[in-house]
């Protein structure tokens, strides 16, 4: 695909790849084992301009296009999913709703700080009884004396607990009309009294990602903290998820690329029966199939990015990209581990972590089952 890209994308890829290889990768195994988000690495990503990639410079952003952002996520995921997840959640889910639906006052208040790399913002949809069922949220927001009083819980929220976490855009019930929930999006800063967080540990994957629970107990924020209009919650959430799916797809693509490179390198070095594994057709055929699937995944994802950049409908392609890239990540990570054999089970080898991390991709930002429902509505 690089042969068809403008030079600016190739140069940007090399810039982010250098950062990923030299700066991010050394943190990977250590932070995964400690189950700890690295604030130090987070600050370095900010200094590298990886927060606010697509935002105008007016708001502190880098003013790059969406494909550049996707390439950045892809390159980070090529070495480790944790920093890629941090960037993806912050840019797609944290910053984007404020930029896309916020008032000018809200943009000027929040976005410059969120582009510095010193603050992270979260996206609050998932609850104990709400996830794939986006309307199932139970968090409430009531108007009292021109202020929202918010009560509820959110869970599995990325960028929510570290010292860099500064707030959340959440969906809450703001009323009941004709027996139906009125769902709205509201901005809440972490410093708000009654706002508390707890980190989720013991995860199979993304162990170095800041992922946690948020408890909201009589949190009071100004009425002006609503994002968009009352009742726009579902529109804002689903629109955000369309773009967010492309960043998860980029994570799948990058993970697959990294797993493939590890497999190809190991197959050339590892000897059995007196010759390298690449002398066995069963191994080279695995590598050929992996490379083919990665190529198709990249073509699919980049095509969708171009549709988005041109302002064309891309909902169907976003679902397809996320579904396919997550499947390719699973298949390539599995085959790469197979090529590594028993050595692939050791924590000192990155493929062990890649094999675990890929499992999130078919669940987060819309399960594969939900994505197939979305796609089917476009094609039937």
Number of C-alpha atoms within 10 A of each C-alpha: 9 9 7 7 10 9 11 10 17 15 11 15 20 15 14 21 20 14 17 22 15 11 14 21 18 13 18 20 18 15 17 20 12 10 19 18 24 20 14 9 14 22 17 17 23 19 14 14 16 26 29 30 23 20 22 14 14 12 19 19 20 17 15 14 17 20 20 19 25 24 24 29 29 31 28 28 28 27 25 30 28 26 27 28 23 23 27 27 23 26 27 24 26 27 28 21 21 21 18 14 17 19 16 10 9 17 17 16 12 21 23 18 16 25 26 20 20 19 23 30 27 27 26 28 27 21 21 12 14 15 18 17 13 17 19 17 23 18 20 20 25 18 15 11 9 11 16 23 20 24 20 17 22 24 23 20 23 28 28 29 24 21 13 18 20 21 24 25 24 21 30 28 24 23 17 10 8 6 7 10 17 18 25 25 31 26 25 24 17 18 10 14 13 14 20 17 19 14 18 18 16 7 13 11 20 26 24 26 27 28 26 19 20 23 17 21 15 18 20 21 21 16 17 15 18 23 24 20 14 15 18 17 26 18 14 20 21 13 15 20 20 20 22 25 27 30 32 31 33 32 34 38 35 29 33 34 26 25 28 26 16 19 25 19 12 17 21 13 11 14 13 9 6 7 12 14 20 19 13 12 10 10 18 15 12 18 21 11 14 23 17 10 20 22 14 15 27 22 14 19 24 20 17 24 25 15 15 19 13 10 9 11 11 19 21 18 22 29 27 24 30 33 28 24 30 28 23 24 33 25 17 31 31 20 21 30 23 16 21 20 10 9 14 19 16 11 14 12 15 20 26 21 25 28 24 17 25 26 19 17 23 24 16 16 25 23 18 20 12 17 23 15 12 17 17 11 10 10 7 5
